[in-house]
């Protein structure tokens, strides 16, 4: 199982990676720092053209507070891509705004979590996410991007 983490903060990305490891996640986590880089990853272009090295993710963890193109704009773009549209997106962000929650769901986010302040809470949330989506996985032949460039 591969997770794509879209997080611009190296500190938050490292914190999430450690939390996933504490929860027993031993599969692949690919971190990109911007929505534009995530678009390249998902389309299998530029530095991400090797699908063996950069497999299509089972799901995406998205921070909304990204530079240039924000997380909500990325979600809007993603939902306009027919082959990528089914990709589950879990929003994990520091945004306290109810409007962001509503908009994220409107744009197809599967769930929305505020980044917790305590490490134990983050561990619990990430374990819940990974356990749920691990049990819900599609066979690889049914996932977009498997074996082809999108």
C-alpha positions in Angstrom: 0.0 0.0 0.0 1.3 3.4 -1.0 0.2 6.7 0.6 0.8 10.1 -1.0 1.3 12.8 1.6 0.9 16.3 0.3 2.5 18.5 3.1 4.6 21.6 2.6 6.0 21.6 6.2 9.1 19.3 6.5 8.5 19.2 10.2 4.9 18.1 9.9 5.8 15.6 7.2 8.4 14.0 9.5 6.0 14.0 12.4 3.4 12.2 10.3 5.9 9.7 9.0 7.1 8.9 12.6 3.4 8.6 13.7 2.7 6.2 10.9 5.7 4.1 11.8 4.6 4.0 15.5 1.2 2.7 14.3 2.9 -0.2 12.4 2.7 1.3 8.9 5.6 -0.4 6.9 4.5 0.3 3.4 5.4 3.2 1.1 4.9 6.8 2.0 5.7 9.4 -0.6 5.8 13.0 0.4 5.4 15.9 -2.0 5.6 19.5 -0.9 3.1 21.2 -3.2 -0.1 20.6 -5.1 1.8 21.0 -8.4 4.3 18.3 -7.4 1.3 16.1 -6.4 -0.2 16.6 -9.8 3.0 15.4 -11.4 3.1 12.4 -9.1 -0.4 11.4 -9.8 -0.1 11.9 -13.6 3.2 10.0 -13.6 5.1 12.9 -15.3 8.4 14.6 -14.8 10.4 13.1 -12.0 7.5 10.7 -11.2 7.3 8.8 -14.6 8.6 5.5 -13.1 5.6 3.8 -11.6 7.7 1.1 -10.1 9.5 3.7 -8.1 6.4 6.0 -7.6 3.4 3.7 -7.5 -0.1 5.1 -7.6 -1.3 5.7 -4.0 -4.1 3.9 -2.3 -5.1 7.2 -0.9 -3.9 10.8 -0.3 -3.4 12.7 2.9 -3.7 16.4 2.1 -2.9 19.5 4.0 -5.0 22.5 2.8 -2.4 25.2 3.6 -0.1 24.6 0.6 1.9 27.3 -1.1 0.8 28.6 -4.6 -2.1 26.2 -5.4 -3.9 25.5 -2.1 -5.3 22.2 -1.0 -8.9 23.1 -1.9 -7.8 24.1 -5.4 -5.9 20.8 -5.7 -9.0 18.9 -4.7 -11.0 20.7 -7.3 -8.4 19.8 -10.0 -8.3 16.2 -8.8 -12.1 15.8 -9.1 -11.9 17.0 -12.7 -9.5 14.2 -13.8 -11.7 11.2 -14.8 -9.0 8.6 -14.1 -7.9 10.2 -10.8 -11.3 11.1 -9.4 -11.9 7.9 -7.4 -8.7 8.4 -5.4 -9.6 8.8 -1.7 -8.4 12.0 -0.2 -8.2 12.5 3.6 -7.7 16.1 4.7 -5.4 16.5 7.7 -4.9 20.2 8.2 -4.4 22.9 10.8 -7.3 25.0 9.3 -9.8 25.8 11.9 -12.4 27.2 9.4 -15.8 25.4 9.1 -16.0 26.7 5.5 -12.8 24.7 4.7 -14.4 21.5 6.1 -17.6 22.1 4.1 -15.7 22.9 0.9 -13.4 19.9 1.3 -16.4 17.5 1.5 -18.1 19.3 -1.4 -15.0 18.7 -3.5 -15.0 15.0 -2.6 -12.7 14.6 0.4 -13.6 11.3 2.2 -12.9 12.7 5.7 -11.5 15.8 7.4 -9.3 15.9 10.5 -7.8 18.9 12.2 -4.1 18.3 13.0 -4.0 17.4 16.7 -1.6 19.0 19.1 -0.8 15.9 21.0 1.3 13.1 19.4 -0.9 10.4 20.8 -3.9 11.9 19.1 -2.1 12.0 15.8 -1.0 8.4 16.2 -4.6 7.4 16.9 -6.0 9.3 13.9 -3.4 8.0 11.4 -3.8 4.4 12.6 -7.6 4.7 12.1 -7.0 6.1 8.6 -4.6 3.4 7.6 -6.6 0.6 9.1 -9.8 1.7 7.4 -8.2 2.2 3.9 -6.2 -1.0 4.2 -9.4 -2.9 4.7 -11.0 -1.0 1.8 -8.3 -1.5 -0.8 -9.1 -2.1 -4.4 -7.3 -4.8 -6.4 -4.4 -3.1 -8.1 -5.9 -3.7 -11.6 -8.9 -1.6 -10.6 -6.7 1.4 -9.5 -6.2 4.3 -11.8 -2.6 4.8 -13.0 -1.6 1.2 -12.6 0.8 0.4 -15.5 -0.1 3.4 -17.5 0.6 7.1 -17.6 -2.4 9.2 -16.9 
